[in-house]
């Protein structure tokens, strides 16, 4: 049993952790109630983005607050009751919108995304899914010169960390994406960003690789975990009563971690949920996009996918399981139709997912305080797909007692869990 690991969670983070630990010689089993890549990891825009090192709680957030608090935009919505019930999280989030915290977070996320990009490229080849990868970058679009000028902090930060970008005028936008309507006087082309045409299928391919190499995936609802009778390992108890044992456990349940950790271990995790919606569309005639686009004024991302053009909305801060509120999607669709010749919706129901967010916009990666053998990997906010494989490499190095590729301290669990 000494070499056994149970990974709870079959999203991009959990599957990546399982693959990396398996590669290092561990006997790994993944537990999740659904098949790999069917929850939060399914519904994103499919970008592996160097630019995602800039957190939402940056120093410019204070100037944006009056507009955000109106609660009427496509890019940001919130449930006042949810924020009132989670006031410590909200205050903690806002308190980190300052220069010192911003510098620590951007540096940490840059290291994690760099490592993750390299690991994604390796895994895509090994999993036979390299055909899904595009190296065309993605495009930030601005509906006014004023809107572009207001992003100076973000652009300076990208320059600081060596992210390859190119500023485009209206003609440059048209040359790069000729089917966009002439709505954008400025754009920023983030060149060293990759994207995939189906993030859910990528996670599924990684999971198939894990199984092909001898790993096990148990699709079941885990009711709880606890120390084994000998206290040398852990017991994982299914809700139907079956018990499994492992020397170590990796907790990578994304937005379900908060509730699970409280019920199983009495741990308090300061987590909120960035809910997001998506819908797939056809394109009129032969119109197409060569890369994901982010309409900063319209508050949406439009990404070419295997299923069609995926329109993803901005952030909605609300309870994880609150009913759908499609106001953001309706606004985003209206803005997207102004910018691109979208055809009809390809589904009857909008997809909704919840992304787990901690007050400092950094995930927790490391061993849980007071619970030796319990390793944590969650809280990746809306950049889990960009950071999952890097999280796995970092966690596996720490579990082995090896030197890490970069400083793991900014992700230490003890900053929130004691």
C-alpha positions in Angstrom: 0.0 0.0 0.0 3.0 2.3 0.5 3.1 3.4 -3.1 -0.7 3.9 -3.6 -2.3 7.2 -4.3 -6.0 8.0 -4.6 -6.8 11.1 -6.6 -10.2 12.6 -5.9 -11.4 14.5 -9.0 -11.3 13.7 -12.7 -11.0 17.2 -14.1 -7.9 18.6 -15.8 -6.1 19.0 -12.5 -7.0 15.6 -11.1 -6.2 13.7 -14.3 -3.0 15.5 -14.8 -1.9 14.8 -11.2 -2.8 11.1 -11.7 -0.7 10.9 -14.9 2.3 12.6 -13.4 2.3 10.4 -10.2 1.8 7.3 -12.4 4.8 8.4 -14.5 6.8 8.5 -11.3 6.0 4.9 -10.4 2.9 5.3 -8.1 -0.1 3.0 -8.2 -2.9 5.5 -8.8 -6.7 5.4 -8.8 -8.9 8.3 -9.8 -12.3 8.7 -8.1 -15.1 10.9 -9.4 -18.9 10.8 -9.7 -18.7 11.5 -13.4 -16.5 10.6 -16.3 -13.2 12.6 -16.8 -13.5 16.1 -18.2 -17.3 16.3 -18.0 -17.6 19.1 -15.4 -15.8 22.4 -15.0 -12.9 21.3 -17.3 -15.4 20.8 -20.2 -16.8 24.3 -20.5 -13.9 26.7 -20.8 -12.6 28.5 -23.9 -9.8 26.0 -24.5 -6.9 28.4 -24.2 -3.5 27.7 -22.7 -2.8 31.3 -22.1 0.4 33.0 -21.0 -1.7 36.1 -20.5 -3.7 34.5 -17.7 -1.1 35.5 -15.2 -3.0 38.7 -14.6 -5.6 38.2 -11.9 -9.0 39.8 -11.7 -8.1 41.4 -8.4 -5.4 43.7 -9.7 -4.6 47.3 -8.6 -6.9 48.7 -11.3 -9.9 46.9 -9.8 -10.7 49.8 -7.4 -11.3 52.2 -10.3 -13.6 49.6 -11.9 -15.7 48.9 -8.8 -18.4 51.6 -9.3 -19.2 50.1 -12.7 -19.0 46.5 -11.6 -21.3 47.1 -8.6 -24.1 48.2 -10.9 -24.4 44.4 -11.6 -25.6 44.8 -15.2 -22.7 43.9 -17.4 -22.0 40.7 -19.5 -18.4 40.5 -18.0 -19.4 40.5 -14.3 -22.5 39.7 -12.3 -23.0 38.9 -8.6 -25.6 37.6 -6.2 -25.7 40.2 -3.3 -26.9 37.5 -0.9 -24.1 35.2 -1.8 -21.5 38.0 -1.3 -23.1 38.9 2.0 -22.8 35.3 3.2 -19.2 35.2 2.0 -18.1 38.6 3.1 -14.7 37.5 4.5 -13.9 36.0 1.1 -15.0 39.2 -0.7 -13.0 41.5 1.6 -10.0 39.2 1.3 -10.3 39.3 -2.5 -10.5 43.1 -2.5 -7.7 43.5 0.0 -5.3 41.8 -2.4 -6.0 44.2 -5.2 -2.8 46.1 -4.4 0.7 46.2 -5.9 2.5 43.8 -3.5 0.0 41.0 -3.7 -0.4 41.6 -7.5 3.4 41.2 -8.0 3.5 37.9 -5.9 0.5 36.5 -7.8 1.6 37.4 -11.3 5.1 35.9 -10.6 3.6 32.7 -9.2 1.1 32.2 -12.0 3.7 32.9 -14.7 5.8 30.1 -13.4 2.8 27.8 -13.2 1.5 28.6 -16.6 5.0 28.3 -18.3 5.4 24.8 -16.8 1.9 23.8 -17.6 2.3 24.9 -21.3 5.3 22.6 -21.6 3.5 19.7 -19.9 0.4 20.2 -22.1 2.5 19.9 -25.2 4.1 16.7 -24.0 0.9 15.1 -22.9 -1.0 16.0 -26.0 1.6 14.1 -28.1 1.7 11.1 -25.7 -2.2 11.0 -25.6 -2.5 11.1 -29.4 -4.4 14.4 -29.2 -1.8 16.8 -30.7 -4.1 17.4 -33.7 -6.4 19.4 -31.3 -3.7 22.0 -30.6 -3.5 25.4 -32.3 -0.5 27.7 -32.1 -2.3 30.8 -33.4 -2.5 32.7 -30.1 -5.6 34.6 -29.1 -6.9 38.1 -29.7 -8.0 40.8 -27.2 -10.3 43.2 -29.0 -11.1 46.8 -27.9 -14.1 48.7 -29.0 -12.5 52.1 -28.4 -9.1 53.7 -28.1 -10.0 54.6 -24.5 -10.7 51.0 -23.7 -7.3 50.0 -25.1 -5.5 52.8 -23.2 -7.1 51.5 -19.9 -5.3 48.2 -20.2 -1.8 49.7 -19.7 -1.2 47.8 -16.4 -2.0 44.5 -18.0 0.1 45.2 -21.1 3.0 46.3 -19.0 2.7 43.2 -17.0 2.7 41.0 -20.0 5.8 42.8 -21.3 7.5 42.4 -17.9 7.1 38.6 -18.0 8.1 38.3 -21.7 4.7 37.4 -23.1 4.9 37.8 -26.8 2.2 40.3 -28.0 1.5 42.5 -31.0 -0.7 45.6 -31.0 -3.0 45.8 -34.0 -5.0 48.7 -35.6 -8.3 48.2 -37.3 -6.5 47.1 -40.5 -4.4 44.6 -38.7 -7.4 43.1 -37.0 -9.1 42.7 -40.4 -6.1 41.1 -41.9 -5.8 38.6 -39.1 -9.5 37.9 -38.7 -11.2 39.0 -41.9 -14.7 37.8 -40.9 -14.8 40.2 -37.9 -16.9 43.2 -38.4 -15.1 46.6 -38.4 -15.9 47.3 -34.8 -12.5 47.3 -33.2 -10.0 50.1 -33.6 -7.4 48.3 -31.5 -6.5 44.7 -30.6 -3.7 42.9 -28.7 -2.6 39.6 -30.3 -1.3 37.3 -27.6 1.0 35.3 -29.8 2.4 32.6 -27.4 -0.9 31.3 -26.4 -2.1 27.9 -27.5 -5.7 26.7 -27.8 -7.5 23.4 -28.3 -10.7 22.6 -30.2 -12.3 20.6 -27.3 -10.9 20.9 -23.8 -13.3 18.1 -22.6 -11.9 15.7 -25.2 -8.4 16.6 -24.2 -9.0 15.7 -20.6 -10.7 12.5 -21.8 -7.6 11.7 -24.0 -5.3 12.2 -21.0 -7.6 9.9 -18.9 -7.4 7.2 -21.6 -3.6 7.5 -21.6 -3.7 7.0 -17.8 -5.8 3.9 -18.1 -3.7 2.5 -21.0 -0.7 2.8 -18.7 -2.4 0.7 -16.0 -4.3 3.4 -14.0 -7.8 2.9 -12.7 -10.8 5.2 -12.8 -13.6 4.5 -10.4 -16.8 6.4 -11.3 -18.5 6.7 -7.9 -19.6 9.3 -5.4 -17.1 9.5 -2.6 -18.8 10.1 0.8 -15.7 11.0 2.7 -12.1 10.2 3.6 -10.3 9.6 6.9 -7.2 8.0 8.4 -6.9 4.3 8.1 -7.0 2.1 11.2 -3.2 1.9 11.3 -2.8 5.7 10.7 -0.3 4.9 8.0 -2.6 5.8 5.2 -6.1 6.9 4.2 -9.5 5.4 3.7 -11.7 6.5 0.9 -15.4 5.6 1.5 -17.9 5.5 -1.3 -21.4 6.8 -0.5 -22.7 3.2 -1.0 -20.3 2.1 1.8 -17.4 0.5 -0.1 -14.0 1.4 1.4 -10.7 1.8 -0.4 -7.2 2.3 1.1 -4.3 4.4 -0.2 -1.1 5.6 1.3 -1.8 9.2 0.1 -4.7 11.1 -1.2 -4.8 14.1 -3.7 -7.8 16.3 -3.2 -8.6 17.9 -6.6 -12.4 18.3 -6.6 -12.5 21.9 -7.9 -15.6 23.7 -6.7 -16.8 20.7 -4.8 -13.7 20.8 -2.5 -15.1 23.3 -0.1 -18.1 21.2 0.9 -16.2 17.9 0.8 -13.3 19.2 3.0 -15.7 20.6 5.6 -17.8 17.5 5.8 -14.9 14.9 5.7 -12.2 16.7 7.6 -13.7 19.8 9.3 -11.5 22.1 7.1 -12.6 25.6 6.4 -11.7 26.7 2.8 -12.4 30.3 1.8 -13.7 29.5 -1.6 -16.1 31.4 -3.9 -17.4 30.4 -7.3 -16.8 32.1 -10.6 -19.8 30.7 -12.5 -19.7 30.8 -16.3 -22.0 29.9 -19.2 -21.4 28.8 -22.7 -23.4 28.1 -25.9 -22.3 26.9 -29.3 -23.2 28.6 -32.6 -22.9 28.1 -36.3 -21.4 30.8 -38.5 -23.2 32.5 -41.4 -21.9 31.3 -44.8 -18.2 30.5 -44.7 -17.3 32.9 -41.9 -14.7 31.5 -39.5 -12.2 32.4 -36.8 -8.6 31.3 -36.7 -8.2 31.7 -33.0 -10.2 32.5 -29.8 -11.1 36.2 -29.5 -11.9 38.1 -26.3 -14.2 41.1 -26.9 -13.2 43.1 -23.9 -16.1 45.6 -24.3 -18.6 42.9 -25.0 -17.5 40.7 -22.1 -17.3 37.4 -23.9 -14.9 35.0 -25.5 -15.7 33.4 -28.8 -13.6 30.3 -29.5 -13.7 27.9 -32.5 -14.4 24.4 -31.2 -15.2 21.0 -32.6 -18.8 21.5 -31.7 -19.1 25.0 -33.3 -18.2 28.5 -32.2 -18.3 28.5 -28.4 -19.4 31.7 -26.7 -18.3 31.9 -23.1 -19.5 34.5 -20.7 -17.7 36.5 -18.0 -17.9 35.9 -14.2 -21.0 35.4 -12.1 -20.3 35.3 -8.4 -23.1 33.1 -6.9 -23.6 29.9 -5.0 -22.2 26.9 -6.9 -25.6 25.2 -7.3 -27.8 28.4 -7.7 -30.3 28.3 -10.5 -29.2 29.5 -13.9 -29.4 33.2 -14.7 -29.0 33.6 -18.5 -28.8 37.4 -18.5 -25.1 37.4 -19.1 -25.4 35.0 -22.0 -28.1 37.0 -23.6 -26.0 40.2 -23.4 -22.9 38.4 -24.6 -24.7 36.9 -27.6 -26.1 40.3 -28.6 -22.5 41.8 -28.5 -21.1 38.8 -30.3 -23.6 39.2 -33.2 -22.5 42.9 -33.5 -18.9 41.7 -34.0 -19.2 38.4 -36.0 -21.8 36.8 -38.3 -23.1 34.2 -35.8 -25.8 31.9 -37.0 -28.3 30.0 -34.8 -27.7 28.4 -31.5 -26.7 24.7 -31.7 -28.1 23.6 -28.4 -31.3 24.1 -26.5 -29.7 24.4 -23.1 -26.8 26.7 -22.1 -23.9 25.0 -20.2 -23.1 26.2 -16.8 -20.0 25.6 -14.7 -18.5 26.8 -11.5 -14.8 27.7 -11.1 -13.3 27.6 -7.6 -11.7 30.9 -6.6 -9.6 31.7 -3.5 -9.1 35.3 -2.2 -5.6 35.7 -3.7 -6.5 34.2 -7.2 -3.9 31.5 -6.7 -4.6 27.7 -6.3 -3.7 25.7 -3.2 -0.9 23.2 -4.1 0.8 21.2 -1.3 0.4 19.0 1.7 -2.5 19.8 4.0 -1.5 21.1 7.4 -2.1 18.6 10.3 -3.0 15.9 7.8 0.1 14.2 6.6 -0.4 12.3 3.3 -3.3 14.5 2.2 -2.2 16.6 -0.7 -4.3 19.5 -2.1 -4.6 20.8 -5.6 -7.6 23.1 -6.1 -8.7 26.7 -6.4 -7.6 27.4 -10.0 -10.3 30.0 -10.7 -11.0 30.4 -14.4 -7.5 29.2 -15.5 -7.6 25.6 -14.5 -7.0 24.4 -18.1 -4.0 26.6 -18.4 -2.5 25.5 -15.1 -3.6 21.8 -14.6 -0.5 19.9 -15.9 1.9 22.4 -14.2 0.1 21.9 -10.9 0.6 18.2 -11.3 4.3 18.5 -12.0 4.7 20.9 -9.0 2.7 18.7 -6.6 4.6 15.5 -7.7 8.0 17.2 -7.1 6.9 18.2 -3.6 5.5 14.7 -2.8 8.9 13.2 -3.8 10.8 15.8 -1.8 12.5 17.1 -4.9 13.5 20.6 -5.9 10.6 22.3 -7.7 10.8 24.0 -11.1 10.0 27.3 -9.3 9.1 28.5 -5.8 5.9 26.7 -4.6 5.5 29.0 -1.5 2.9 31.3 -3.0 0.6 28.2 -3.4 1.2 26.8 0.1 -2.0 25.5 1.8 -1.1 27.1 5.1 -2.0 30.6 3.9 -5.7 29.7 4.3 -5.8 26.3 6.0 -4.3 25.8 9.5 
